[in-house]
Structures are given as C-alpha cells and as structure tokens.
Amino acid sequence: MEEIIDEEFFLNELLSDSEKENKTKNSFENIGNIKEQFGFKQVGSIANYIEPINSSNPIEIVLEKFLENEDLQAIPIEEDDQIIGLVERRSVSSLLSKKIGLFSNKKIINYVKTIPVTFFARDYIEKILAQVSSAAYANDLQFFPVMYNNSSFYGLASLEDFMNRVAEVREKDLEKACFIQQNCLPKSNYKEDNSWPFKLGIWNKMANAVGGDFFVSEKLSDSLYLTASFDVSGKNVAAALLTMTIASFFRMIELDSSNEKYKSPAGVTIALDDFLQKIVPVGNFITGALCYVDIKKGIVEIQNCGHTNVYVFMPKEGSKSVKIFSLEPGLPPFGMGAVKDSLKSVYRFPIVRGSHINLYSDGFTDMQSENGIRFEDARAKQFFMSLFSKETEKFEKSVKSAVEEWIENAMIPDDITVMDIRL
C-alpha cells in the first residue's frame, strides 16, 4: 500500500517561529472573524487591528497614515517582529500641520511611547481594569497594544474602550440583578386569593436598579400568615445581595414546611436571625417589621426588629372612633444573633375586623422635597390616617401620588416600601 503524506497536516510544526508569528499577524487583518472567539468581557472583543509600522522608517510614514485616516489615533510600532510601543496622534499633532517632507529624515523611534505593561486578548477587562488605569495615568497613555499570545500582535484598545465596556458590563449585570431581585419579591396573587384573612397592598420603588428593601407575604401554615418589611444597611448591589439571603430563607421554609420551628412566630424569627448571622458581614445589619396573623388563635403578633414604627389603626367596637397605635422597635436588627434573647418585647393584640396595619421602610420618611425638607414620621402618620377611609384598590395609587407630589423633581435618596394590611 502506497503511503501518502499530507504535508499540510504538519505545516504549523514545520514553520519557523518567525513564520508562525507573521502568519498569525497577517491573519489579524481579518480581525472581525477572530473577535467572535472572545467573550463580551474579554479584551479581544474591544481591540481593533491596526497595521504596525517598523521603527526604522521615517516619521513621514506615520504622518501619512494619520492624514489618510482622521479617526486613527494611534499606530503600533514594531522592531524585529515585536511591538515595542506606539505613536499617538496627539504626540505628533504639531507635525501634522506642517509639511511632511521636512521630517522625513527623523526616525519613528524618536516618537515612540513604550508601554510598561502587556495585555492579552483573553484577559478579562474588569480583572485588569485597575492595572490599565494605573498605567494610563502614570505614563500618560490613551492606547494599549493587545497581544494574541506571547508574541503575536492582535490590536489596540484605548482607555476609553476599557471604561465604556466596563460600564456596559456593569449595566448588564445590574439589569440581571434587578430581574432576579424583582422575581424574588411576592407576586400579586395574594390580591386574588380570597382564602387569605386580610387584604394586602404593597408599593415599592428602588432608588437605583437594585436596592436594599425587601418584603414578603407568606402562608406559613393553615392558620399562620406572615407579612414583613425588611431594610438592609447600605445600597446597590451589596445590599441587594443581602436581600437575596432573606429570599433564600423563605424559599428554604417552603422546602422544609413540615419543620415545627416554622409553625410559630418565635420559631420563624429566631431561625431567620440565626441564618442571617452566618451570612451578614460584620458591620452590616437588616431591620425588619414582621406581622404574624394567626386566625386559629385570633391573634396578631408584631415584631419590630430595629425597623421604622409600625402603625396600627383599630376601630372601637360599637363606635366610629379609631384607636391609633405607634409600635416602636423593641427588638434588635437581624444579623447579630441578638433577637432570641429579646423576643419577649413583641406586640400582641386580637384580630379586630376593620383594623389596618401599616409597615414601611425609612426611605418613605427620609424622602426629601426639592427644598430639602424631609417627609418625616409625623407626615407618614397623617398619610396612613388618610388611607384608613380609602378602598384597598386605591392604596398603590395613593402612595405613588404622595411620593411624587413630595419629591417632585428631586431624586429619591433611598428605597421606599409601603405595605397596608387590612384585617
């Protein structure tokens, strides 16, 4: 049998190192296809190939390239098939306004700006951003050569390219985080479930894409229900991550619903504090106002763990007057493991038909007008009093109007959550 050897199969091994580099380098002229192998977060996705010029040439060659292309801001310079630096348009801007011929005897090497760091197409942009920024400001650089591997030039990426892509990446990450957080919040099915012993209205607005406010409304057993408002110290992504721990706790309860410790208000609250103590970083905490409704015992239990005041409006039997209770925080915040020892400081009262219970985060009382005037507790109390005579269906619209009318064109300084429980 005749043996046939396909030399093309061994081509890469037969080529010299220099030939390999030139072959790879020339292929980068069609960089559009090569870019597809890099992810959105990798340097290769933002670099653009620009043909290098040898350092032995006169500066006239570089100037001609800049004159031919007004958008060209930097040109890579090579020596012995290696990129040694680049020439930026701004460095030779004064020469561009003069006759090129006068400078043909000057070597490019006199204008080359060396690059103290090397970046590769497979590097992750966010991981090297600090290094890029430090090199840019310490050496007055706006552009960086990007290598395909240890010796092959891939293209140039500017400081602006890096910053813009990081901004895009973070924006996309925030969108994902926002989607996840919103999907962890209770859906509107509690409004349509007539088996619940109360009506519930919820209005929430985050100051940023994600935030530190969280709320739940859970049926813990056939007779026990929980509605709660939480507020994580801090803002943005770090705070949002902590709200996810609260969400994961209540998902855990669903999976372990037969566990007896989740059948009582004390059991749930202590378990939540123990869970958060293991996760919440030192110096952070989570406040919470928890309202348990036990229809079998005919009791409402409210636990205020370092949260804002809870307002209870209870009609007097046989009278049109209403009792108003302001329930201040009597328990420490979650995450410090101190709730269990203080759990005697809870509020209990009988279920009275027509009672209203209002929970809210401090973003509601901290919101400011355009003149910098805070809404504060007194106005919050008056607002909840005005809600007492309104239908549940008007709750969300009423809160939205109150917030918009107060802040007008001012920014919301903190996340706002307002909840209305009607027994």
C-alpha positions in Angstrom: 0.0 0.0 0.0 1.4 3.4 -1.0 1.9 5.7 1.9 0.7 9.3 1.3 1.9 12.1 3.5 -0.1 15.3 3.5 2.5 18.0 4.3 -0.3 20.5 5.1 -1.1 18.4 8.1 2.3 19.3 9.6 2.5 22.8 8.3 2.3 24.5 11.7 5.1 22.4 13.1 7.4 22.9 10.0 7.1 26.7 10.1 9.8 28.7 12.0 8.8 30.7 15.0 9.1 33.9 12.9 6.9 32.5 10.1 4.3 31.5 12.6 4.2 35.0 14.0 3.9 36.5 10.6 1.2 34.1 9.6 -0.8 34.8 12.7 -0.2 38.5 12.5 -1.3 38.7 8.8 -4.5 36.8 9.6 -5.5 39.5 12.1 -6.2 41.9 9.2 -9.5 40.0 9.1 -10.0 40.6 12.8 -13.8 40.7 12.6 -14.0 36.9 12.4 -11.3 36.4 15.1 -13.2 38.7 17.5 -16.0 36.2 17.6 -13.9 33.8 19.7 -13.7 36.3 22.6 -16.4 37.0 25.1 -18.0 40.3 25.8 -15.9 40.7 28.9 -12.6 39.9 27.3 -10.1 42.4 25.9 -10.2 40.8 22.5 -13.7 42.0 22.0 -12.7 45.7 22.2 -9.3 45.7 20.4 -9.0 46.8 16.8 -6.3 45.7 14.4 -4.1 48.4 13.0 -1.1 47.5 10.8 2.2 48.1 12.6 4.9 50.2 11.2 8.6 49.4 11.5 10.6 51.7 13.8 13.4 52.1 11.1 11.0 54.1 8.9 11.0 57.9 8.9 8.2 59.7 10.8 6.8 60.7 7.5 5.2 57.3 7.1 3.3 57.7 10.4 2.2 61.2 9.5 0.8 60.0 6.2 -1.2 57.3 7.9 -2.7 59.9 10.3 -3.5 62.2 7.4 -5.2 59.5 5.4 -7.4 58.5 8.3 -8.8 61.2 10.6 -10.2 58.6 13.0 -6.8 57.0 13.5 -5.5 58.0 16.9 -2.5 55.6 17.4 -0.3 53.4 15.4 1.6 50.4 16.8 5.4 50.3 16.1 7.4 47.1 15.7 11.0 46.2 15.7 12.4 42.7 15.0 8.8 41.5 14.6 7.9 42.6 18.1 5.7 45.5 19.1 7.8 47.9 21.1 5.3 50.7 21.6 3.1 53.1 19.7 2.9 56.6 18.3 -0.2 58.6 19.3 -1.7 61.3 17.0 -1.6 63.8 19.8 2.2 63.3 20.2 2.8 64.4 16.6 -0.1 66.8 16.2 2.2 69.7 15.7 4.0 67.9 12.8 0.7 67.2 11.0 0.1 70.9 10.5 3.5 71.3 8.7 4.9 69.9 5.5 5.6 66.2 5.9 8.8 66.3 3.8 10.6 68.4 6.3 10.6 65.5 8.8 11.4 62.5 6.5 14.9 62.3 7.9 13.6 61.8 11.5 13.2 58.3 12.7 9.9 57.0 14.1 11.8 55.7 17.2 12.2 59.3 18.4 8.4 59.5 18.8 7.6 56.0 20.2 5.9 55.8 23.5 6.8 52.5 25.2 4.1 50.5 27.0 5.1 49.3 30.5 2.5 46.5 30.7 1.3 43.8 28.3 -2.3 42.8 27.9 -3.7 39.8 26.1 -6.8 39.3 24.1 -8.1 36.6 26.5 -7.7 38.8 29.6 -10.9 39.8 31.4 -11.5 43.5 31.2 -12.8 44.0 34.8 -9.9 42.0 36.2 -7.2 44.1 34.6 -9.0 47.5 34.8 -7.0 48.7 37.8 -3.8 47.9 36.0 -4.9 49.6 32.9 -5.9 52.8 34.8 -2.7 52.9 36.7 -0.6 52.5 33.6 -2.7 55.1 31.8 -2.3 57.9 34.4 1.3 57.1 35.4 2.6 57.1 31.9 0.1 59.4 30.2 -1.2 56.7 27.9 -4.5 56.5 26.0 -3.9 53.3 24.0 -2.6 49.9 24.7 -1.3 47.1 22.4 -3.1 43.8 22.9 -1.3 40.5 22.2 -2.9 37.4 20.9 -0.4 35.2 22.7 3.2 35.8 23.9 4.4 37.3 20.7 1.6 38.0 18.2 0.2 41.5 18.0 -3.6 41.4 18.0 -4.7 45.1 18.0 -5.1 48.3 20.0 -7.5 49.1 22.8 -8.0 52.6 24.2 -8.6 53.6 27.8 -12.0 54.8 26.7 -12.7 51.4 25.2 -11.9 49.8 28.5 -14.0 52.2 30.5 -17.0 52.0 28.1 -17.0 48.2 28.1 -16.8 48.0 31.9 -19.8 50.4 32.1 -21.7 48.2 29.6 -20.8 45.0 31.6 -21.9 46.5 34.9 -25.1 47.8 33.3 -25.9 44.4 32.0 -25.1 42.8 35.4 -27.4 45.4 37.1 -30.2 44.5 34.7 -29.8 40.8 35.6 -29.6 41.6 39.3 -32.7 43.7 39.0 -34.5 41.0 37.2 -33.5 38.4 39.9 -34.4 40.7 42.8 -37.8 41.6 41.3 -38.6 37.9 40.8 -37.8 37.2 44.4 -40.4 39.7 45.6 -44.0 38.5 46.2 -46.2 38.4 43.1 -49.7 39.8 43.0 -51.5 36.5 43.5 -52.2 37.4 47.2 -54.6 40.1 46.0 -56.7 37.5 44.2 -56.7 34.7 46.9 -59.9 35.2 48.9 -58.8 32.5 51.4 -56.3 35.0 53.0 -57.7 36.5 56.2 -56.7 40.0 55.2 -56.2 42.3 52.2 -52.7 43.4 51.4 -51.4 46.4 49.4 -47.7 46.9 48.6 -45.9 49.8 46.9 -42.2 49.6 46.3 -39.7 51.8 44.4 -35.9 51.3 44.5 -33.6 54.4 44.4 -31.4 52.5 42.0 -31.6 49.5 39.7 -31.3 47.2 42.7 -31.7 48.1 46.4 -31.8 47.0 50.0 -35.6 47.0 50.6 -37.3 43.6 50.7 -40.8 42.4 51.6 -42.5 39.1 51.9 -46.0 37.8 52.4 -46.1 34.1 53.2 -48.6 31.5 54.3 -46.7 29.5 56.9 -49.4 27.0 57.9 -53.1 26.5 57.5 -53.7 29.2 60.1 -50.5 31.3 60.3 -49.6 34.1 57.9 -46.6 36.4 57.8 -46.2 39.8 56.1 -42.9 41.6 56.7 -40.9 44.6 55.5 -37.0 44.5 55.6 -34.4 47.1 55.1 -30.7 46.2 54.6 -28.0 48.6 55.7 -26.2 50.0 52.6 -27.3 50.4 49.0 -27.0 49.0 45.5 -25.5 45.6 44.7 -24.1 44.8 48.1 -27.5 45.5 49.8 -29.3 43.6 47.0 -27.2 40.5 47.7 -28.3 40.6 51.3 -31.9 40.8 50.3 -31.4 37.6 48.3 -30.4 35.8 51.6 -33.7 36.8 53.0 -35.5 35.4 49.9 -33.5 32.2 50.1 -34.5 31.7 53.8 -38.2 31.9 52.9 -37.7 29.5 49.9 -36.0 27.2 52.4 -39.1 27.3 54.6 -41.2 26.2 51.7 -39.0 23.2 51.1 -39.0 22.3 54.8 -42.6 23.2 55.6 -43.1 20.3 57.9 -40.5 21.5 60.3 -42.2 22.5 63.6 -39.9 25.5 64.2 -41.5 27.2 61.2 -45.0 26.9 62.7 -44.7 29.7 65.3 -43.8 33.4 65.0 -40.9 33.0 67.5 -39.6 29.9 65.6 -39.5 31.7 62.3 -37.9 34.9 63.6 -35.2 33.1 65.6 -34.4 30.9 62.6 -34.2 33.9 60.3 -31.8 35.7 62.7 -29.6 32.6 63.1 -29.5 32.2 59.3 -28.6 35.9 58.7 -26.0 35.9 61.4 -23.9 33.4 59.5 -24.1 35.4 56.2 -24.3 39.2 57.0 -20.8 40.8 57.2 -19.7 42.4 60.4 -20.8 46.0 60.5 -24.0 45.3 58.4 -27.4 44.6 59.7 -31.0 44.1 58.5 -34.0 45.8 60.1 -37.4 44.2 59.9 -41.0 44.7 60.9 -42.9 41.3 60.9 -46.6 41.0 61.2 -47.9 37.5 62.0 -51.6 36.8 61.7 -52.9 33.6 63.4 -56.5 33.1 62.5 -56.8 30.0 64.7 -55.7 31.8 67.8 -57.3 35.1 66.7 -54.1 37.0 67.4 -51.9 39.4 65.6 -48.2 39.5 66.7 -45.9 42.2 65.5 -42.1 42.1 66.0 -40.3 45.3 65.2 -36.6 44.5 64.8 -34.9 47.9 64.6 -37.3 49.0 61.8 -39.4 52.1 61.5 -42.6 52.5 63.6 -45.5 50.2 62.7 -48.9 51.9 62.7 -52.0 50.1 63.8 -55.5 51.5 63.3 -58.1 49.6 65.3 -61.8 50.6 65.2 -63.5 50.7 68.6 -66.4 48.3 68.9 -69.8 50.0 68.6 -68.2 53.3 67.8 -67.0 55.3 64.8 -63.7 56.3 66.5 -60.4 54.5 65.8 -57.6 53.7 68.2 -54.1 54.5 66.8 -51.0 52.7 68.0 -47.4 53.5 67.1 -45.3 50.4 67.6 -41.7 51.4 68.1 -38.8 48.9 67.6 -38.4 46.8 70.7 -36.1 44.1 69.2 -32.5 44.4 67.8 -31.9 44.2 64.0 -31.3 40.9 62.3 -27.8 39.5 61.6 -26.3 40.0 65.0 -27.8 36.9 66.7 -29.4 39.0 69.4 -33.1 38.7 68.6 -33.7 35.5 70.5 -32.7 37.0 73.9 -35.1 40.0 73.3 -38.1 38.2 71.9 -40.3 39.0 74.9 -40.6 42.6 73.5 -43.3 41.8 71.0 -46.7 43.3 70.4 -49.8 41.1 70.5 -53.5 42.1 70.1 -56.7 40.4 69.0 -57.8 40.3 65.4 -60.4 43.1 65.1 -62.3 43.3 61.9 -61.6 46.6 60.0 -58.1 47.1 61.6 -55.3 48.4 59.4 -51.6 47.8 59.9 -49.0 49.8 58.0 -45.4 48.8 57.5 -42.8 51.0 55.7 -39.1 51.4 55.2 -37.3 54.6 56.2 -37.0 55.6 52.6 -40.6 56.8 53.0 -39.9 59.2 55.9 -36.4 60.2 54.6 -37.7 61.3 51.1 -37.0 65.0 50.6 -38.7 67.8 48.7 -36.8 69.9 46.1 -36.1 72.3 49.0 -34.5 69.5 51.1 -37.4 69.1 53.5 -37.8 65.6 54.8 -41.2 63.9 54.9 -40.6 62.6 58.4 -42.7 60.5 60.8 -45.5 63.0 61.6 -46.4 63.3 57.9 -46.2 59.5 57.5 -48.7 59.0 60.3 -51.0 61.6 58.8 -50.8 59.8 55.4 -51.7 56.5 56.9 -54.6 58.1 58.8 -55.9 59.4 55.4 -55.6 55.9 53.9 -57.9 54.4 56.6 -61.1 55.6 54.8 -59.9 54.7 51.3 -60.5 51.4 49.5 -57.7 48.9 49.2 -57.7 49.3 45.4 -56.7 52.9 45.8 -53.7 52.2 48.1 -50.9 51.9 45.5 -52.1 55.0 43.6 -52.3 56.9 46.9 -48.8 56.1 47.9 -47.4 56.8 44.4 -49.1 60.2 44.4 -47.8 61.1 47.9 -44.3 60.2 46.9 -44.3 62.1 43.6 -46.0 65.2 45.0 -43.5 65.4 47.8 -40.2 64.9 45.9 -41.4 66.5 42.6 -38.2 66.7 40.6 -35.9 65.7 43.4 -34.1 62.3 43.5 -35.3 59.5 45.8 -32.4 59.2 48.4 -33.3 55.7 49.5 -35.5 52.7 48.6 -39.2 53.1 49.5 -41.5 50.3 50.6 -45.0 50.8 52.0 -47.4 48.0 53.0 -51.0 48.1 54.0 -52.6 45.1 55.8 -56.4 45.2 56.2 -58.0 42.6 58.5 
